[in-house]
Amino acid sequence: MGRIFEVRKSTMFARWDRMAKQFTRIGKEIAIAVKAGGPDPATNPALRRCFQNAKAVNMPKDRVEAAIKRAQGKEMENYDEILYEGYAPHGVAILVETATDNHVRTVANVKSHFTKGGGALGNSGSVSFQFKKMGVFKLNPTGLNPEEMELELIDYGLEEMGEGTGENGEEVFVIRCAFTDFGNMQKALEDKGITPISSELEWIPATTVPINDEQAADVSKLIERLEQDDDVQKVFHNMG
């Protein structure tokens, strides 16, 4: 019984750690969005996107409001968004999105994570050519007709659509568009009265690297190291 409790407790702490990381990430995204476009979501599409993503991970409303208030303060840090590129073990390409107020600290930490994880940090452009930056919208599939959606959204930049999984393992309807069409797609969905569960800008690999379970475990350890860093927002890979 004691062992079962320990396993459950460990799982619970892991879930809390993941949730705390998600809240921190979205808090930074809110700060960046408010600094760039102001605190009114009605006139700030980036902030509306943050609200959707906050809701998707069950971020409390008071924490969202506090993040907006902090972003308006003079003492708020200015975060720069920097993309790092490198390779994990077994030839898997890695992209690391960061939001930082200290470039020197961040690059040193990211390089250390790659080295200790058996990978190598690369130069700008060494990996990103293997990916395509896309807008990814996850929708509640209830009441949606895929064929009608395809016809309605193709003029707004729709490139891919299909089934997927949400933050809590639920079934979602996923649509993808080019990075440059993100705003058009966001507005098209809003005009149709569809509120996405989440909307993100993601790096989608053009091809994947096939690896076995043991090799995947090596890569996953590096990804986990990177994701635990406070300056890291998201990590993308082309592991097959």
Number of C-alpha atoms within 10 A of each C-alpha: 5 7 8 9 10 11 11 12 12 12 12 12 12 12 12 12 13 14 15 12 18 18 21 18 19 20 23 23 23 27 24 22 22 22 16 12 14 18 19 12 16 9 11 15 16 20 24 18 21 23 21 17 22 23 14 17 17 13 19 11 12 9 13 19 14 11 20 23 15 17 23 14 9 8 8 12 15 16 18 13 16 16 17 23 22 24 22 23 18 17 15 21 26 29 23 21 21 26 22 21 14 13 16 9 11 20 17 10 17 22 19 17 22 22 15 12 20 16 23 20 21 17 11 12 12 14 19 20 11 18 20 14 16 20 25 24 23 25 22 17 13 9 6 12 9 14 8 9 14 15 10 14 17 13 12 18 19 21 16 13 17 11 13 14 12 17 14 8 8 9 16 20 20 22 23 24 24 18 18 12 16 22 15 16 25 21 14 17 18 12 10 9 9 14 17 21 22 22 25 17 15 18 23 19 20 10 11 15 13 13 15 10 8 9 14 16 13 16 25 17 16 21 22 13 15 24 20 13 15 15 27 24 24 18 19 17 24 19 21 12
